[in-house]
Amino acid sequence: MKAESKLAAAFRTIIRREIPATDLVHIDTMNRDGYVGCATHEHIDANQAMLEAWEVAFGREPDLTDDDLDTMNTAWDIAIKTGYAEA
């Protein structure tokens, strides 16, 4: 699994743990309707969730280099496109 996909999966798991399922459906709708960024920010500190996901996925804190930030941004895009609510 590519690093970005692994991180996106960990992030989605954390989001599902932290946000009620009914809110996840609303978040997915907001994201599909053009929310700027990610609607998870309306419910939690999603940046902290991404940092936690990084540690889960890779077993270390991110270095916050351009490469790490690019990986995070791509993972976030994957998570938004995939959605957070259970299918």
C-alpha positions as CSV (number, residue, x, y, z in Angstrom):
1,M,0.0,0.0,0.0
2,K,1.3,3.4,-0.9
3,A,2.2,5.7,2.0
4,E,-0.5,8.1,1.1
5,S,-3.2,5.4,1.1
6,K,-1.9,4.0,4.3
7,L,-2.1,7.4,6.0
8,A,-5.6,8.1,4.5
9,A,-6.9,4.8,5.9
10,A,-5.5,5.6,9.4
11,F,-6.9,9.1,9.2
12,R,-10.4,7.8,8.2
13,T,-10.3,5.3,11.1
14,I,-9.5,8.1,13.6
15,I,-12.2,10.4,12.2
16,R,-14.7,7.6,12.5
17,R,-13.7,7.0,16.1
18,E,-14.0,10.7,17.0
19,I,-17.1,11.9,15.1
20,P,-20.6,10.4,15.3
21,A,-21.7,8.5,12.2
22,T,-24.6,10.9,11.5
23,D,-22.2,13.7,11.4
24,L,-19.9,11.8,9.0
25,V,-22.7,11.6,6.5
26,H,-23.1,15.4,6.7
27,I,-19.3,15.9,6.4
28,D,-19.2,13.8,3.3
29,T,-22.1,15.8,1.8
30,M,-20.3,19.1,2.7
31,N,-17.1,17.9,1.1
32,R,-18.8,16.8,-2.1
33,D,-20.6,20.1,-2.3
34,G,-17.4,22.0,-2.4
35,Y,-16.5,22.8,1.2
36,V,-13.1,24.5,1.1
37,G,-10.7,22.2,2.9
38,C,-12.3,19.4,4.8
39,A,-15.5,19.6,6.8
40,T,-14.0,17.5,9.6
41,H,-12.6,20.7,10.9
42,E,-16.1,21.7,11.8
43,H,-16.2,19.0,14.5
44,I,-12.7,18.3,15.7
45,D,-9.1,19.5,15.3
46,A,-8.5,17.5,12.2
47,N,-4.9,18.5,12.0
48,Q,-4.3,16.7,15.3
49,A,-6.1,13.7,14.0
50,M,-3.8,13.7,10.9
51,L,-0.8,13.9,13.2
52,E,-2.1,10.9,15.2
53,A,-2.8,9.0,12.0
54,W,0.8,9.6,10.9
55,E,2.1,8.0,14.1
56,V,-0.3,5.1,13.7
57,A,0.6,4.6,10.0
58,F,4.3,5.0,10.2
59,G,5.3,4.6,13.9
60,R,6.9,8.0,14.2
61,E,6.0,11.7,14.3
62,P,6.1,13.4,11.0
63,D,9.2,15.5,10.2
64,L,7.0,18.2,8.6
65,T,9.4,18.4,5.7
66,D,7.9,19.1,2.2
67,D,7.8,15.4,1.5
68,D,5.9,14.6,4.7
69,L,3.5,17.5,4.1
70,D,2.9,16.4,0.5
71,T,2.1,12.9,1.8
72,M,-0.3,14.4,4.3
73,N,-2.1,16.6,1.7
74,T,-2.4,13.7,-0.7
75,A,-3.7,11.4,2.1
76,W,-6.3,14.1,3.0
77,D,-7.4,14.3,-0.6
78,I,-7.8,10.5,-0.7
79,A,-9.8,10.6,2.5
80,I,-12.1,13.4,1.3
81,K,-12.8,11.6,-2.0
82,T,-13.3,8.2,-0.3
83,G,-15.6,9.7,2.3
84,Y,-15.8,9.1,6.1
85,A,-19.2,7.5,6.5
86,E,-19.5,3.8,6.3
87,A,-20.7,2.7,2.9
